[in-house]
Amino acid sequence: MTKTSIDARKPLSGPAARRERIIVAALDLIRQPGGGSVQMREVAEHADVALGTLYRNFPSRMELMAYAYERWREGCFEKLLSSDAVQGATYVERFTNVTRLDYSFLEQEPSFCEISVMLSRSSDLNVAACIRRIREKSYEIYLRALEGVDRADALSVIDIFAAVMEGQASLFATGRVTGEAAHAAMERCIYMLLVWNIDSMER
């Protein structure tokens, strides 16, 4: 297995470079079959750092997975914002397109889906901080898709949808539903939230 390299876009050195190399190594391993169960020793070997160095940077596997997951989600958000999904004619169309594309990232790389479920159950404060940053960014994109809806109503829609999406991700990660069934459940949720009661949602 080849050693990972630091992202050329980030001219880092010293401890920052080691931390970056560890995160990139974790991402490389998570993307491989069974990556959701990658262990700290494997990451240390792939990043070419001592196990002690790895633990000094990331005191727990959960924390490392959180930072790797946050990095992966940042890439997903870039793809969302550069896609045509946010350009729909109506907020129903935009929100449906954005959420469908967003969930497809988890579906295409199921190890990250597995990790997202694991992280959602963690009580670690650093993990919670990562999840909060991810949530804030996703809400920003979802609010953009719901332009035209009262902000308080839009936030309520996103809260409910996020809970449904998390539930479907958990079911998908554990093999209890297919990707197709998960998409159908989320689109039904959108229908109930934005179409069935559409008149009262508009400004």
C-alpha positions in Angstrom: 0.0 0.0 0.0 1.5 3.4 -0.9 1.9 6.1 1.7 -0.5 9.0 1.5 0.7 12.5 0.5 -0.3 15.9 1.9 -2.9 17.8 -0.2 -0.8 20.1 -2.5 -3.3 22.9 -1.9 -2.3 23.1 1.7 1.4 24.2 2.1 1.7 23.0 5.7 4.8 22.0 7.7 5.7 20.5 11.0 2.8 19.4 13.3 0.2 20.8 11.0 1.5 18.8 8.1 1.5 15.6 10.2 -2.1 16.3 11.3 -3.1 16.8 7.7 -1.3 13.7 6.6 -3.2 11.7 9.2 -6.6 13.0 8.1 -5.8 12.3 4.5 -4.6 8.8 5.4 -7.8 8.2 7.3 -9.9 9.3 4.3 -7.9 7.0 2.0 -8.6 4.0 4.3 -12.3 4.8 4.9 -12.8 4.8 1.1 -11.6 1.2 0.9 -13.9 -1.8 1.4 -14.8 -2.1 5.1 -13.4 1.3 5.7 -16.0 2.1 8.4 -14.1 -0.1 10.8 -10.6 1.2 10.1 -8.3 1.1 13.2 -5.8 3.7 14.5 -2.8 1.5 13.9 -3.8 1.1 10.2 -4.1 4.9 9.9 -0.7 5.4 11.6 1.0 3.0 9.1 -0.7 4.6 6.1 0.2 8.1 7.2 3.8 7.0 8.0 3.7 8.3 11.6 4.3 6.6 14.9 1.2 5.4 16.7 2.0 7.6 19.6 2.2 10.6 17.3 -1.3 9.7 16.0 -2.7 9.6 19.5 -1.1 12.9 20.4 -2.9 14.5 17.5 -6.2 12.6 17.8 -6.7 11.1 21.3 -9.4 8.7 20.2 -10.5 6.8 17.1 -13.9 8.6 17.4 -12.2 12.0 17.2 -10.1 11.1 14.2 -13.2 9.7 12.4 -15.0 12.9 13.2 -12.3 15.1 11.6 -12.0 12.8 8.6 -15.8 12.8 8.2 -15.9 16.6 8.4 -13.3 16.9 5.7 -15.3 14.5 3.5 -18.5 16.5 4.1 -16.7 19.7 3.1 -16.0 18.1 -0.3 -19.7 17.1 -0.5 -20.8 20.7 0.2 -18.5 22.0 -2.5 -20.1 19.6 -5.0 -23.6 20.7 -3.9 -22.9 24.4 -4.3 -21.3 23.9 -7.7 -24.1 21.7 -9.0 -27.3 22.6 -10.8 -29.3 21.3 -7.8 -29.5 24.7 -6.1 -30.8 26.4 -9.3 -34.3 24.9 -9.4 -37.3 27.0 -10.4 -39.2 26.4 -7.1 -38.1 25.8 -3.5 -39.7 22.4 -3.6 -37.6 21.5 -6.7 -34.4 23.0 -5.2 -34.8 21.3 -1.8 -35.7 18.0 -3.4 -32.7 18.1 -5.8 -30.2 19.3 -3.1 -31.2 16.7 -0.5 -31.3 13.9 -3.1 -27.8 14.8 -4.2 -26.6 15.2 -0.7 -27.9 11.8 0.4 -26.4 10.2 -2.7 -22.9 11.0 -1.5 -23.6 8.8 1.6 -25.1 6.1 -0.6 -22.1 6.1 -3.0 -19.6 5.8 -0.1 -21.4 3.7 2.5 -18.4 3.7 4.9 -19.0 7.4 5.5 -22.7 6.6 6.1 -21.7 4.1 8.7 -19.3 6.6 10.3 -22.0 9.3 10.3 -24.3 7.1 12.3 -21.5 6.2 14.7 -20.6 9.8 15.3 -24.2 10.9 15.9 -24.2 8.6 19.0 -21.0 10.0 20.5 -20.9 12.2 23.6 -17.3 13.3 22.9 -17.1 17.1 23.0 -14.7 17.4 20.0 -16.8 15.1 18.0 -19.9 17.2 18.9 -18.0 20.3 17.7 -17.3 18.6 14.3 -20.9 17.6 13.9 -22.1 21.1 14.8 -19.9 22.6 12.1 -21.2 20.1 9.6 -24.8 20.8 10.6 -24.3 24.6 10.3 -22.9 24.3 6.8 -25.6 21.9 5.6 -28.3 24.1 7.1 -26.8 27.1 5.2 -27.1 25.2 1.9 -30.6 23.8 2.7 -31.8 27.3 3.6 -30.5 28.6 0.3 -32.6 25.9 -1.4 -35.6 27.0 0.6 -35.4 30.6 -0.4 -39.0 32.0 -0.5 -40.0 30.1 2.6 -40.3 32.0 5.9 -37.0 31.4 7.8 -38.6 29.9 10.9 -40.7 27.6 8.8 -37.6 26.6 6.7 -35.6 25.8 9.8 -38.4 23.6 11.1 -38.6 21.8 7.7 -34.8 21.2 7.8 -34.9 20.0 11.4 -37.6 17.4 10.6 -36.0 16.4 7.3 -32.5 16.0 8.9 -34.0 13.7 11.5 -35.6 11.6 8.8 -32.4 11.6 6.7 -30.4 10.5 9.8 -32.8 7.7 10.5 -32.7 6.5 6.9 -28.9 6.7 6.9 -28.8 4.4 10.0 -31.2 1.9 8.3 -29.2 2.0 5.1 -25.8 1.6 6.9 -27.1 -1.5 8.7 -28.6 -3.0 5.6 -32.2 -2.7 6.8 -33.3 -0.6 3.8 -32.1 -0.2 0.2 -30.9 3.1 -1.1 -34.0 3.3 -3.2 -36.3 2.8 -0.2 -34.3 5.5 1.7 -34.7 8.0 -1.1 -38.4 7.2 -1.3 -38.9 7.8 2.4 -37.1 11.1 2.3 -39.0 12.4 -0.8 -42.2 11.4 1.0 -41.1 13.5 3.9 -40.5 16.5 1.6 -43.9 16.0 0.0 -45.6 16.1 3.4 -43.6 19.1 4.5 -43.5 21.3 1.4 -46.2 20.2 -1.0 -49.1 18.8 1.1 -49.2 22.0 3.1 -47.7 24.3 0.5 -50.2 27.3 0.8 -49.4 28.0 4.4 -45.6 27.8 3.8 -45.4 30.6 1.2 -44.8 34.2 2.2 
